[in-house]
């Protein structure tokens, strides 16, 4: 899984949101579904989450 960090704006209030997803489009759709009133959604950071068994 990859963790995506988004900055979103809802009614002039800025929030930071973290979502786990397999790709960038899935993460964007997840944020749209979780925060339907968001007026601005901006991807800020992507980080790969490593499991201990993957090493």
C-alpha positions in Angstrom: 0.0 0.0 0.0 1.0 3.6 -0.6 0.0 6.4 1.6 -1.1 9.6 -0.1 -1.2 13.0 1.7 -3.8 15.5 0.5 -4.6 19.1 1.4 -8.3 19.8 1.1 -10.5 22.9 1.6 -14.0 22.7 2.9 -15.8 26.0 3.4 -12.5 28.0 3.6 -11.0 25.6 6.2 -7.9 23.8 5.2 -7.4 20.2 6.3 -4.7 17.6 5.9 -5.9 14.1 4.9 -4.0 10.8 4.7 -5.3 7.9 2.6 -3.9 4.5 1.9 -4.5 3.2 -1.7 -2.8 1.3 -4.5 -2.6 4.2 -6.9 -3.1 7.9 -7.2 -6.5 7.9 -8.9 -7.9 5.5 -6.3 -6.6 7.7 -3.5 -8.2 10.8 -5.2 -11.6 9.0 -5.5 -11.4 7.9 -1.9 -10.9 11.5 -0.7 -13.8 12.7 -3.0 -16.0 10.0 -1.5 -15.0 10.7 2.1 -15.2 14.5 1.8 -17.9 15.3 -0.9 -18.1 19.0 0.2 -14.4 19.6 -0.5 -13.9 22.5 -2.9 -10.1 22.0 -3.4 -8.2 18.7 -3.3 -4.4 18.8 -3.8 -2.0 15.9 -3.5 1.1 17.0 -1.5 3.1 13.9 -0.7 3.3 10.2 -1.6 5.1 7.7 0.7 5.5 3.9 0.3 4.6 1.9 3.3 6.9 -1.1 3.8 5.8 -4.2 5.6 8.4 -6.1 7.6 7.9 -9.2 5.4 8.8 -7.2 2.3 12.5 -6.8 3.3 
